[in-house]
Amino acid sequence: MSAPESFHPRWWTRAEPLWTRALRRNRTVAMFWWDGCQVDINGTRPQSCSPYGGYSTKIDRQMEQKIQETVVAFKRDALDLAMFYYEGPDAEGHRNGPDSEGIESAVGKVDHYLWNLQMGLEREGLSDQFKNPAKTLPGNHGPPPGIHGYDPMMPDMWGIFFARGPAVLRGSAGPSMIRMVDVYNVLCYMLGMDPAANSGSWNDVKTFLERNYDTHLYDRIV
């Protein structure tokens, strides 16, 4: 979003974003290039926010540093939730289409950043610990042919979802498909908090959630 009026709180108060719910439950939140983090939503803002301003190579230069700072913050128990939005593949797909040469490079950068995250967790001794940070990787949509508006049941429109951490069953492949609206419930469970009323389904995600992570919460909401 670029129009200044889009940042007025009145546009954001009818629903409660994940980070706002986390803040209201005393979680510490850092957000990087995630639109909306700069808005005062019902009196709350993340403790750390790098506002979205469109994709640029400047973000590529900052990404590795921010990932490592985040890992260190988790190591110090100074952070409960970190949210990154990396627009590289999306920007390239919209600009030049899903089959452009730039897409391969942009996706390669995502792979590189995930590798840096994993190496950072291992370096800080977090990779194999029960308390290692939970990670999710949802995509926002598939790219045919670089624009929006297609039937979400078309395979070419499907994104990708990975989840890892103590709240996730080891070795679970999960269901063959979950919807974007289901991801919110997964993240709330990882954060140990009740979700707000939403359109997601627990039936779509409970097969890969670890009940022993939070038995009381699991039995109450799942």
N, C-alpha and C positions, 0 to 999 in steps of 0.2 A: 504494500500500500504506500502511495506517495502523497496523496492529498492530505494536507494538514488536518482537515476536519475529521478524517477517519480515525484520528488518535483521540478524539474527544471521548471521555469516559461514558457518555450516554449510549454509545454504540456497543459497549462491552458489559453492561450491567445486567442484561436479561439472562445471561448464562454464566456459569462459573467454570473458567478454564481449569485444567488440571493443576497448573502451578498455583493458582489462587487458592484452591482447596488445600493443597499441600502447605502453603504459607499459613492458612488459618488453623492448621493442625500442627503448627510449630515445627515444620520442616524447613531446612535451609535450602534455598534454590538458587541456581545459577543458570542463566539462559544466554545462548550465543546465536545472534542473528535470527532469533525466533520472533516473528512479528507479534506485537501485542505486549511484549514484556516491558515496554517503555510506558505503558498506559496505567494510570492509577485506577484499578478495578475494585470498586467497593472499598477503597481505603487501603489497598494492598499493592505492593510491588515486590518483585524478586530482590533478594539482597544484592544480586549481581545481574546486570543486563547489558549485553552488547546489542544495541538495536539493529533491526533489519534495515538495510538501505539499498537493497538490490545486490546482485552478484557482481564481484569484481575480483581481479587477481590479488587485491589486497587481502581478501579473506583467505585465499590460498596461503599467503605468507603468514597469516596469523593462526591458522588452524592448528598446526602442530604444537605451537606454544600453548594455546588454550587447552588442548587435550592433555598435555603434560601437567599444566597447572591444576586441571580438574582431578587427575589421578592423585596428585599430591594432597589435594583437599580431601579426597575420600580417605586417603591414608591417615590423615589427621582427624578423621571423623568430624570434619568441619563442613560437610556437605551431604545432603540427603538426595537431592535430585539435580541432575544437569541435563539440559536439553540443547542439542545442537541442530541447526537447520543449515544444511549445505546444499546450495542451489545449483551447483555446477552442472550435473546431468540434465536437470530440468531446464536450465537456461539454454544449454546447447541444443537440447531436443526441440524446444520451441523455436529457436533461431534457425537451425539448419536441418531439422528433421531427425528421426530416430536412427536413420542409417548413415548419418554423416560420420566422417572420420573423427570429428571432435567428440562424438559420444564415447568412443572407445577410450580416448584420453581422459575424459571427465569421469567415467566409471573407474578407470585405473586410479584416479586420485582418491576416490572413495575407498577403494581397496587399500591404498597406501595409508590413509588415515586410520582405518580400522586396524591395520597391522601395527601402527604406532600406538594405538590404544592398548592392544593386547600386550605389546612389548613393555609399555609403561606399567601395566598391572603386574606383569611378571617381575619387573625390576623393583617394584615397591613391595613385592611379596604378597600381593592381593589375589593373584590368579587362582590359586587352589584353596584359599581360605573360605570357610563357610560364610564369612562376612563380606566376601568380595562383592563389589557393586553389581547390581543387576543391570543388564544391558538389553535394550530393545532396538531394533532397526526396522521401522516401518517405512515403506515407500508411499508416495502420495498418489501416484497413478501411473499407468503405463503410457507410452508415448505415441500411439498411432494417430495420424502421422505428424506428431508434434503439437497437437492442439487438444482442446477439451471437448466434451460433449458426447462421448461414445457410450454405448451400453456397458455398464460395469461387469456384465456377465461374459463379455468377449474376452477370451484368454489374453489377447494382446493388451488389454487394459489392466490386467492384474499386476499388482505390485509384489513386493517381497517382504517377509516378516521373519526376523530372527529374535529370539529371546534367550537370555542366559542369566543365571544367578541362582541364589538359594531358594527362590520362590518357584523355580522351574524344575520339573522332574528331569533328572539326568537321562539322556538317551531318548527322550520322548520326541517323536516326530510331530505330534500334535495332529489336529484335524487337517484334512486336505485343503481346507479353505477357511479363513476367517474374514470378517468384514472390517473395514476401517473403524467403524463405530465400536467394535469389540476391543480394540487396543486400549481404550480408556480404562476398562475394568481390569485388564492385566496390570497396567501401571499402578492403579490404586492398590491392588493386592500386593504388589511389590513394595509399595510404600507403607503397607500396613494400615490402610485407612479405608473407611467406607466410601464407596463412590456416591456421587449425586445421582438422582434419577436420570437415566439416559436410555438411548435406543439400542445399546449393545446387549448381547446375550451371553450369560455365563455358560450356557450349554455349548457354545462354540469354542470356549477356551479352557474349561475346567479339566479337560483330559490331559493337559500338560502342566497344570499347576500343582505344586507340592503342598499337600494338605498340612504336613507337619511344620511348614514354615510359619503358619499362624493358624493353629487349629480352631481357635475361637472365632476368628474372622471368617475362615473358610466355611465353617458349619453355619454361620449366620447369614452369609451372603451368597454362597455357592449352592 
